[in-house]
Amino acid sequence: NPMPLIIFDFDKTLIPVDTGFEYIRFMLRRSRVRKVLARLVSPLGIGLLFVPPLRYWGISLFAWIATFPTNREALKATEEPYLDWLFDERGLGLYPAGVARIRAYQRQGHRVVIVTGSPRGLAEAVLRRAGLDGVDVIGSGDGVLLGGAVCTEHCIGGRKITCCRQAGLDLDELERMYSDSLLDLPLLRRAREAVLVNPKTRAHKAVRAVVPHVNVERWTLEPEVGESPSG
């Protein structure tokens, strides 16, 4: 029999923040010049972020400014300082309930995949720091253009379906989908059980209107004991 598939969104589902945005913020903090440039282009960049087909251009604009001048090796070298800042200085991490849920699914022989709009390598680095191994990650593509980091493929919204198919996932086997966002509605609708984690009221109402089988869970950074999959 096919292995049951469990998909988790990442940002604001397994971790309280958008890790891609936080990386850009971290890099901007390291340079006064970069911060000034980011402020200058913010009207254009923020405007692009609110137009779904152009969102990755807005992300690329801020990422380029935050990282220029750079190359692949230099970008890789920023991972550990970023993770130190995120985990140690800011006291953030993965939700313990989410980690326990993933590990329980793994023990049961389910295939667990994280599908995220953040860069794949960045999400994998966060998972490694959190000690969560054996989880496949499908994420946005990133690269270096003219000396700065850019988004090459944005794995978000309906694009997540395409990215999953390109990775060889059989979405007919999607048992559960965990997300916080209305943007994940295409995957939430495909799952036999949809779970919203800490959703905002608007997202909850909008998802429930088209996915009546959705459940809501509230996760915190407080340690949890004996967490196991529901259902």
C-alpha positions in Angstrom: 0.0 0.0 0.0 1.2 3.6 -0.7 2.8 5.3 2.3 0.4 7.9 3.8 1.6 11.5 3.1 1.6 14.2 5.7 2.5 17.8 4.5 3.4 20.7 6.8 3.8 24.3 5.9 6.8 25.7 7.6 6.8 29.5 8.4 4.2 30.4 11.1 3.1 26.7 11.2 6.1 24.9 12.6 8.0 28.1 13.7 6.4 31.3 14.8 8.0 33.6 12.2 8.7 33.8 8.5 12.3 32.5 8.3 13.0 34.0 4.9 11.8 37.4 6.0 13.8 37.1 9.2 16.9 36.2 7.3 16.6 39.3 5.2 16.0 41.3 8.3 19.1 39.8 10.0 21.3 40.6 7.0 20.0 44.2 6.8 20.8 44.7 10.5 24.5 44.0 9.7 24.9 47.0 7.4 23.7 50.6 7.7 24.1 51.1 4.0 21.8 48.1 3.2 19.2 49.4 5.7 19.1 52.8 4.0 18.8 51.2 0.5 16.0 48.9 1.7 14.1 51.9 3.0 14.5 53.8 -0.2 13.1 50.9 -2.3 10.5 49.9 0.2 7.5 51.6 -1.5 8.2 49.5 -4.7 9.2 46.3 -2.9 6.3 46.3 -0.5 3.9 47.0 -3.4 5.3 44.0 -5.3 4.8 41.8 -2.3 1.0 42.5 -2.4 0.6 41.4 -6.0 0.8 37.5 -5.9 2.2 37.0 -9.4 5.0 39.6 -8.7 5.6 38.7 -5.0 8.9 36.9 -5.8 10.2 40.1 -7.5 9.6 42.0 -4.2 11.3 39.2 -2.2 14.2 39.2 -4.7 14.6 43.0 -4.5 15.0 43.0 -0.7 17.1 39.8 -0.6 19.5 41.3 -3.2 20.0 44.5 -1.2 20.4 42.5 2.0 23.1 40.3 0.6 25.0 42.3 -2.0 27.9 41.7 -2.6 27.9 38.0 -2.2 28.4 34.6 -3.8 27.2 31.0 -3.0 30.0 30.4 -0.5 29.5 33.7 1.3 25.7 33.1 1.6 26.4 29.6 3.1 28.7 31.2 5.7 25.9 33.5 6.9 23.7 30.5 7.9 25.2 29.8 11.3 25.3 33.4 12.5 21.7 33.8 11.4 20.6 30.6 13.3 22.5 31.8 16.4 20.6 35.1 16.2 17.2 33.3 15.6 17.5 30.6 18.2 19.8 32.0 20.8 19.4 35.8 20.8 15.7 35.8 19.9 14.8 32.6 21.7 12.8 31.2 18.8 12.6 27.7 17.6 10.2 25.1 16.3 6.9 24.5 18.1 7.4 21.5 20.4 3.9 20.2 19.5 4.8 20.3 15.8 8.1 18.5 16.3 6.4 15.8 18.4 3.7 15.4 15.8 6.3 14.9 13.0 8.3 12.4 15.0 5.1 10.4 15.8 4.2 10.3 12.1 7.7 9.1 11.3 7.4 6.3 13.9 4.1 5.2 12.3 5.8 4.9 8.9 4.2 8.0 7.3 6.0 10.1 4.8 6.4 13.6 6.2 7.2 16.5 3.8 7.6 20.2 4.6 6.5 22.4 1.7 7.5 26.0 2.2 7.8 29.4 0.5 11.1 29.9 2.2 14.3 28.9 0.4 14.8 25.1 0.8 18.3 25.4 2.1 17.4 27.9 4.7 14.5 25.7 6.0 16.8 22.7 6.1 19.3 24.6 8.1 16.7 25.6 10.6 15.5 22.0 10.9 19.1 20.8 11.4 19.6 23.3 14.2 16.4 22.2 15.8 17.5 18.5 15.7 14.6 17.5 13.4 16.1 15.0 10.9 14.6 12.8 8.2 12.1 15.3 6.9 12.0 16.0 3.1 11.8 19.7 2.3 10.3 21.3 -0.8 10.9 25.0 -0.9 11.5 28.0 -3.0 14.6 28.2 -5.3 17.2 30.8 -4.8 20.4 31.9 -6.6 22.9 34.7 -7.0 22.3 37.3 -9.7 24.8 40.2 -10.2 26.3 39.7 -6.8 23.1 39.4 -4.7 20.7 36.7 -3.6 17.4 36.4 -5.6 14.4 34.1 -5.6 14.4 31.9 -8.7 11.2 30.0 -8.0 8.5 30.9 -5.4 6.9 27.8 -3.8 3.7 29.4 -2.6 0.0 29.2 -3.0 -1.0 27.1 -6.1 2.7 26.8 -7.0 3.0 24.4 -4.1 0.9 21.9 -6.0 3.3 22.2 -9.0 6.4 21.9 -6.8 5.0 18.8 -5.0 4.3 17.1 -8.4 7.7 18.0 -9.7 9.2 16.4 -6.6 7.2 13.2 -7.3 4.7 13.4 -4.6 1.3 11.6 -5.1 -1.1 14.1 -3.7 -3.9 11.5 -3.9 -2.2 10.0 -0.8 -2.3 13.3 1.1 -3.7 12.3 4.5 -3.2 15.5 6.4 -2.1 19.1 5.6 -0.9 21.5 8.3 -0.8 25.2 7.6 -1.6 28.6 9.2 -2.5 30.4 5.9 -5.2 30.9 3.4 -2.5 30.8 0.8 -2.3 27.0 1.3 -5.9 26.5 0.4 -5.1 24.4 -2.7 -3.2 21.8 -0.6 -5.7 22.0 2.3 -8.5 21.2 0.0 -6.7 18.1 -1.3 -6.0 16.6 2.1 -8.3 14.1 3.8 -7.9 16.1 7.0 -6.9 19.8 7.0 -5.3 21.3 10.2 -4.9 25.1 10.7 -2.2 26.0 13.3 -2.7 29.3 15.1 -4.8 30.8 12.2 -6.0 34.3 12.2 -9.8 34.6 12.3 -10.1 35.7 8.7 -8.1 32.8 7.4 -10.0 30.3 9.6 -13.4 31.5 8.4 -12.3 31.6 4.7 -10.8 28.1 4.8 -13.7 26.6 6.7 -16.1 28.0 4.1 -14.5 25.7 1.4 -12.9 23.0 3.6 -15.5 22.0 6.2 -13.3 19.2 7.5 -10.7 21.6 8.8 -9.5 21.4 12.4 -7.8 24.1 14.4 -4.9 23.7 16.8 -3.1 26.2 19.0 0.6 25.6 19.4 3.1 27.6 21.6 6.8 27.4 22.2 6.1 25.9 25.7 7.4 22.3 25.9 4.7 19.7 25.5 4.7 16.2 26.8 3.1 13.1 25.2 2.1 14.8 22.0 0.8 12.3 19.4 -1.1 12.5 16.1 -4.8 13.2 16.4 -7.4 11.0 14.7 
